[in-house]
Amino acid sequence: MTKVYTFDLKTDEQAFYNITAQVKQAISDSGVKEGICLVYCPHTTAAITINENADEYVAKDVIFAMKKVFPRFPEFRHDEGNSDGHVKCSVLGASETLIVTDGKPILGRWQDVYFAEFDPPRSRNFFVKVIEG
């Protein structure tokens, strides 16, 4: 049997929010030793990504680059004024899939899982589903 775990998150700026602890907790709580873990974001101006955890400036550099490559162009026509967030979300994507082995996610030495916020401030949530297999 699989279960979906829901986590809430408050964001205050365009940033990467480290959610690795929540992902690991969901895997542990699921009891799954071998399988996959899906981390999903149901928002259109936020994303899920995996990136470096050793140097906090990497995440800040990625956000800086995303702002430079995808600024709030005056030509955008979306009424809410957050089209740049929609574009950034589309580039990174709404989910990541992790392999679970021995009850733990396989992550590289310098990797963690991040919730990427592109339209703050917000009350957000994300979902984790662990599937045995």
Secondary structure, 3 states (H helix, E strand, C coil): CCCEEEEEEEECCCEEEECHHHHHHHHHHHCCCEEEEEEECCCCCEEEEEEECCCHHHHHHHHHHHHHHCCCCCCCCCCCCCHHHHHHHHHHCCEEEEEEECCEECCCCCEEEEEEECCCCEEEEEEEEEEEC
